[in-house]
């Protein structure tokens, strides 16, 4: 029986459409817990494999870095609740890629991987206020009584009941509610909790991306750092089109707003 299972595993790797799901805990500190469904959350450990459906929570002063199979990384800040809704990377079958996540509370940083390069329309980061789509990106998100986004590299689309807006590198925006427009704000307007989360996550060890560089540039300009957050549901065609239409948005601030 053992040899049969081994054979099935090897065969699955050989199949053209074979895909890998989920993530691994790359590093962590403080109280980090994981669980699925209605199960009680238990203490996490480094190198632990996390499948779709897993919820991850962090306590005060805690942080965890997740490494996904397509090379993407996510940093979860303290007092955060995050769920891997549906994650799969299919190296030889891009049409099978999936990347849907929920940020219930707290803050995170996203550095996209191969899915973000080749199949960005399947990515959705969902929060109570919005859904975030991407185009090869390094960005921050924070959920307080409203949402804040800070884009370091690439561009993101922010969609909710009001419409869709696209933000390029250097943009910081606030989203008051699921029915309100996303508005560009100065870094100095960020709440202390959001600014602090951004600063901490941008310097997370072992994470490759542009957030640290962006933080340094912001500090040099005398401004505090920023963060962001998004809603639930896979990014729609309008959001994907807006992101694709942003063109030079990777080096500019807000470029497009589409009202529903």
MOVEN-V511398 format. One record per backbone hydrogen bond with DSSP energy under -0.5 kcal/mol. NH is the residue of the N-H (numbers start at 0). CO is the residue of the C=O. If there is no record, write none. Layout:
[[NH;CO] [NH;CO]]
This chain:
[[4;0] [5;1] [6;2] [7;3] [8;4] [9;5] [10;6] [11;7] [12;8] [13;9] [14;10] [17;14] [19;88] [21;86] [22;49] [23;66] [24;47] [25;23] [25;64] [26;64] [28;62] [31;29] [32;56] [33;41] [34;54] [36;52] [38;35] [41;33] [43;31] [46;24] [47;44] [49;22] [52;83] [53;50] [54;34] [55;81] [56;32] [57;79] [58;30] [61;58] [62;28] [63;75] [64;26] [65;63] [65;73] [66;23] [67;65] [67;71] [68;21] [70;67] [72;110] [73;65] [74;108] [75;63] [75;73] [76;74] [76;106] [78;58] [79;76] [80;104] [81;55] [82;101] [83;53] [84;82] [84;99] [85;99] [87;97] [88;19] [89;87] [90;88] [91;17] [92;89] [95;92] [96;93] [97;87] [98;121] [99;85] [100;123] [101;82] [102;125] [103;80] [103;101] [104;80] [105;142] [107;140] [108;74] [109;138] [110;72] [111;109] [111;136] [113;69] [116;112] [116;113] [117;113] [118;114] [121;118] [122;119] [123;98] [124;131] [125;100] [125;123] [126;129] [130;158] [131;124] [132;156] [133;119] [134;154] [135;115] [137;152] [138;109] [139;149] [140;107] [141;147] [142;105] [143;141] [143;145] [146;174] [147;141] [148;172] [148;227] [149;139] [150;170] [151;137] [151;149] [152;137] [155;166] [156;132] [157;164] [158;130] [158;156] [159;162] [160;177] [163;257] [164;157] [165;255] [166;155] [168;153] [168;248] [169;150] [170;167] [172;148] [173;182] [174;146] [175;180] [179;176] [182;173] [184;171] [188;185] [189;186] [194;190] [195;191] [196;192] [197;193] [198;194] [199;195] [200;196] [201;197] [202;198] [202;199] [203;200] [206;203] [207;205] [213;209] [214;210] [215;211] [216;212] [217;213] [218;214] [219;215] [220;216] [221;218] [222;217] [230;125] [231;126] [239;235] [240;236] [241;237] [242;238] [243;239] [244;240] [245;241] [245;242] [246;243] [248;245] [249;246] [250;247] [251;248] [254;165] [255;165] [257;163] [259;161]]
